[in-house]
Amino acid sequence: MGRKGENIYKRKDKRWEGRYIVSYNTEGKAVYKSVYGKSYTEVRLKMRNYRESRKSKPTSISLVSWVENYLKTKEGKIKITTVKVYERYLNNYIKPFFGNTALGKTSKEMLQSFVNSLSERSSSTVKGIFSFLTEALKKAEKDKYISPIWLDIELPKAKKREVKVFTREEQQKIERCLNLGDNPNNVGILLCLYTGLRIGELCGLKWDDIDFDTGNLFVNRTVQRITVNGRSVLRELPPKSEASCRKIPIPSFILDKLKIVKKISTSKYIISTNNHITDPRIFQYHYKKLLEYAGVRYANPHTMRHTFSVRALELGFDVKTLSEILGHADASVTLKIYAHSLDEHKRNSMEKFSAMIL
């Protein structure tokens, strides 16, 4: 029999079990973990070793300084665009809230208050900020400066995102204004509408990325503006993810237009500004003016990608194929974004059974 207060007991299977608290949930109730042994002494030793291992090292470093130092260790190991996102999280959200709070004084309640303070932000932004902060805190816990205070923090639930697309009538109006044939920017808009390219991917597209013999387009890079030493600069970067490096078959009518543009092009880029890389913002300006000329309501350029996806589903594309063309990590991402459109697609598919009724 274990001593009172030790929480060590002999089980019916003759083994000894010791239970200890590892954290507390949001209701303040203890979360336990168990260790087992053949004897009371063995279990007691395991529990004592655990408690010793959990003792935090004294440190006067602030939470913000710890996160800053952690981010420096990630430079060169993650994409520069990801570093810039993390810097924005740190400077815009983490620093203002935690100030000079010591790392060792940061509590679970404080973390929950921090998450709650982000209620004006989208659920995906909050999760991104918290995920980055948790990475740094896990390193501090591994080095025995803190306990796992991030456990059981309640994050906001994702709100259902409405996917905006151009109607068929709006798409036809846009395409009628694109029939100038040899304008690279116009061909770029057609590519977005019929391949689902992101704007950055389009601006980074080179003639060498198109195989005119097979009719395939290869996405190998993206173009983004990033801040370097306090200055905004244009950079060619790897695509958004590994899955974003992809091969896309080009519809034959667009391939024909690309051949026309290639004959008069003097740039290595399909769309260019003075034979140089085009800033996505310049392309967006052309896109906006085109919508005005076509008499179509303004919608951000990503709407072209959504429009392509919904039209593809309407034409009977299977989700796996569409996912690969879009460069999603897996089909579940596509399913999540276009669930509503898929519901309509499934309904139309099921109605085909009606034709079987005599």
N, C-alpha and C positions, 0 to 999 in steps of 0.2 A: 504494500500500500504506500503510495507517495505521501509526502508531507503536505499538510494543508497549505493551500495557496500556490503550490508549485505547478498544478495542472498536469500532473503525471499520473497515469492510471495503468493498471494491468488489464489487458483485454481478455475476452473469452478464449481467443486463440493462443493464449499464454504469452503473447508479445506485450511489450510495454509501449505506451503511446504518450507523447508529450505534445501539448498544444500551446502555441504562442501567437500573439497578436502581430500581424504584419502591417495593418493599416486600419482606417476607419472609413465607412461609407458615408454618403451625404447625409444620412440620418443620424450619424454619430455612433452607429453600432460597429463593434469590433469585427474585423475580418481575420480569421484564424488560419494557421497552417500547422500541420502535424509532422512530427518526426517519430520514427519507430526504432526499437532495439530489442535485444534479447534479455536485457536486464534494466532495472531501474537506474543503475549507475551509468550505463551506456547512454540512455536517453537524456539523463540529467546533464551529462557532459556535452552532448550534441546541442542542447538548448543553451548551455552556458557559452559555447563557442559561437552560436548564432548571435547571442546578445552582444558579445564582445565585437563581433564583426560589424554590428550595426551601429556601434558607437561612432558618432560623427567627429571628424577632426575639427578643432577650433579654427576658424578663419574669419578674417575681418573684411574679405573681399565682398563687394556689393554684387547683387544679382546681375545688374546691368553690365558691370565689368566682366563678370564671368561669361555672360552671353557674348560680349564683344570678343573676348579671348577665344571662345569656342568657335566663333565665326571665322576668325583668322586661321584656325587650324583646318578649316574646310576649303579655303582658297586654293585653287589648283587641283582640287579633288572633285569639285562639282562645277557645272557650267557657270560661266560668268553671269548669265542672266539670272540664274538661281541665287547667286551671291547678291546681286542687286535687289532682288525681291526680299531676301532676308534682311538686308540693310534697311530697306524701307519698313519692314515689320519692326525692327529694332528701334529706329529713330522716331517713327510716327506713333507707335503704340506701346512698346515695352518700356522705353525710357520715360515717357511722360507719366506712366502709371506708377512704376516702381521707384523711380528716383534713386535715392541713395540707400534703399532698403538692403540690409546685409543678406547675403546668400543664406546664411544659417538661420536667419530670422523669418525667412519666407515661409508662409504656412499654406496649408490646403485651402483655408478660408480666404486667404488673400488671392490665391490663384482663381478661385471661383468668382470672387469679386471682379478680378481682371477680365475674365471671360464675359461676365455679365455687363461690364462697361462697354463691350464691343457690340452691343445689341443693335446699333444702327448699321452695322456692317452685314454683308451677306454671310450666310452660313459657311460657304466655301472659304471666304476670306478669314473668318474666325477660326475655322479648322486649320487653315494654313499657318496662321500666326501661332496657334496653340501647339501644332505639330513641331514647328521650329523651336519654340521655347522648351517643349518637352525633350527634344533631342539634347539640348544643352543641360537640362536638369538631370537627365539619365546619366550623362557623363559625370556630373557632380555627385550623384548617388553612387556610381561605380567607384569613384575616388573617395567615398565615405565622408563627404562633406554634409550631405543631407539624407533624409529618408525619402522614400518614393511618394512625395506629396502630390504628384499629378494624378494619382489613381482616383477613380470614381468622380472626376470632375465632369459636371454635366455641360455638354456642348449643345448649341442650338440645333434644332432639327432642320434639315434642308427643306426649303420651300420648293414647291413644284414650279419649275422654270417653264415659262411660255416661250416656245420657239416661234419666232416670226419668220414668215416666208413671203415671197412675192406671189401674188395670184398669177394664174396662167395669163390673164389679160395684161397684168403689169409686166410680166416677163416678155410678152410679145411686143409691147410698146418699147421696152428697153432694146430688144433685139432689132427692131426696125431702125432704131437710131444708130445701130452698130454696123449697118451695111455700107460703110465707107470703104471696107475691104482691106486697105493697106495701113490703117492706123494701128500701131502696136498696142496702144492703150486699150483700144476697142477690142482687139483680139485677146488681150489680157482679161477683160471682163467676160468675154465668151468662155475663156478657159475656166474662170472661177464658177460660172454658171453650169458648166458641163463636165467639170472634173472635181469640183469641191475644194480646189486649192485655197489655202489661207493666203491673205494678202502678202505677208512676209515671204512666203514660199514663192509666190508669183514674182515678186520683185527680185528674188535671188535666182530666178530661172535663167539658164544660159542655153544658147543654141546647141551646145554639146550635150545638153541633158535630154535632147529629143532624138530618138532613133526614127528617122523618116522611113526606113525600110520596114520596120516592124510596127510603126505607128504607136510607139510607147514613149511615155514621158517619165523621167526619173527625178524624184524629189531628193536632192542632196544637201540643201542648205536653206536657211531663212535669213531675212534681212530685218534688223531691229535697231532702234535707237537706244543706246545705253549711256549712262553717265560714267565718264572716266576722268578722275582728277578734277571733278567739279564741272566738266564740260560734256555737253551732249554730243555724241558722235555716232555715225552710222557704221554698222558692222555686219559682215557676213558671219553667221553663226551656224552651228549644227542644227538640224531640225528639232522641233519641240521635244520629241522623244525618239527612242530607237524605232518604234513602229512607224514614226512619221517619215522615215527613209523608205520610200516605197516606189513601186512601178505602177503607172496608171495608163491604161489603153486610151488613146485619144479618138473621139468620134471622127469619122472620115471627113465630114464637112469642115471641121475646125482644122484638121491637118492640112486641108487644101488652102485655107486662109493663111496658115502659118508659112506655107511654102511661098506664098506671094510676098509676105512681109519679109521673109528671109532674103529674098532676092535684092531688096532695096536697103536692107539693114547694114550698117557699118559698125555695129556694136556687138560685143560678145553676149550681151544680155538681150532677152526677147523684148522686154520693155526697158527703155533707158532714157536718161536725161543728158543730152549733150554727149552721147556715147559713154556715159558713166552710169553707175548703179543708181536706180531710182529710189528715192526716199518713199516709204509707204504712205507718208502724209501727202506727198505730191500726187501719188496715184489716187488716194482717197478724194482729193480735191477734184480731179478729173471725173471720178465716179459720181461725186455729188452734182457737178454741173451737168453731167449726162442725164441723171434722174430728173433734174429741173427741166431740161430740154424735152425729155420724153413725157413730162407731165405725170411723173410717178412720185408718190409720197416718199420722203427720205426714210431710209432704214440703213443702219450701219453696214459696212461692207461684208461683215460675217453673215449677213442675211443671204448673200449669194450662195454660200456654202450650205446653209440650211435649206435653201430652195432646191439646190441640186439633190440633196439627200431625200427630201420629201418627194420630188419628182421621180427619183430612182425607185422609191418604195411603191409609188403609184404605178410604175411600169413593171413591177413584179420582181425587182432585185431581191435576192435573199440577203439576210442581215449580215452574214459572214462576208460575202463579197463586198457589200457596201462598206463594212467596217474596215476592210483592207484598203479600199480605195481612199477612204477618208484618213487613214493613218491612225485609227484608234488602237489602243493597246489590245483590246479584245472586243468581241461582239457585245458584251454586257454594257460597255460604254455607249455604244450605238443604241442599244435597246433602251437605256435609261433616258437618253436625250430625246429620242423620237418615239417614245411609247405611245403617245396620242395618235400619231400618224400610223403607227403599226396596228393600233386597234382598228382604224378605218380599213387598212389593208387586209387585216384578218377577216373583217366583216364582209368585204367584197369577195374575198376568196371563198368564204363559206357559202355565200349566196350562189356560187356556181353549182352547188348541189341541187338548187331549185330547177336547173335546166334538165336534170335527170328524171324529174317527175313527169309521167305521161298524162 
